[in-house]
Amino acid sequence: MNDQSSHSHICHIIIDAASWKAKTTDWEPYIAHLAQAVLDEFDWPRPVEVNIKLTDNAEIQELNRQYRGKDKPTNVLSFPALDDISSKLMPPDLPLILGDIALAYETIEQEAIDQNKVFDHHVSHLVVHGLLHLIGYDHETDAEAEAMESLEIDILKKQSISNPYKE
């Protein structure tokens, strides 16, 4: 586990699958930098904290079954920690805990191959997507999806990553 903090945001990154460690990317600073960039897009009244776990299909399938009732692996899951009411009850001198994100290596790798995307860029997109879910964005309606995708595209562009929704 590595705790990265810049400005006032804290990103805990847990690499829990050997497949992530086998890649040449140094995931901890890579994801911490990206998370910081996403969090800096918003005006926070205090520090925020997130946990990002790099795992495998087996674990993410179990999480997906347990929390969403879907018995299959997926690329990313987000688990928001607080709602508006409970966040107001948190002591103001503590970081605002946004929640947890889990990313599944095998699913992300297969999607990157199938969609002809750079693996690291696809990971970046899913980290941004997961963080936006923690912040409260969703894509249940067309309008919500359009707003969320537009923000993802803008954030990724600032990281020199092309539009992930482009064919």
Secondary structure, 3 states (H helix, E strand, C coil): CEEEEECCEEEEEEECCHHHHHCCCCHHHHHHHHHHHHHCCCCCCCCEEEEEEEECHHHHHHHHHHHHCCCCCCCEEEEECCCHHHHHHCCCCCCEEEEEEEEEHHHHHHHHHHCCCCHHHHHHHHHHHHHHHHHCCCCCCHHHHHHHHHHHHHHHHHCCCCCCCCC
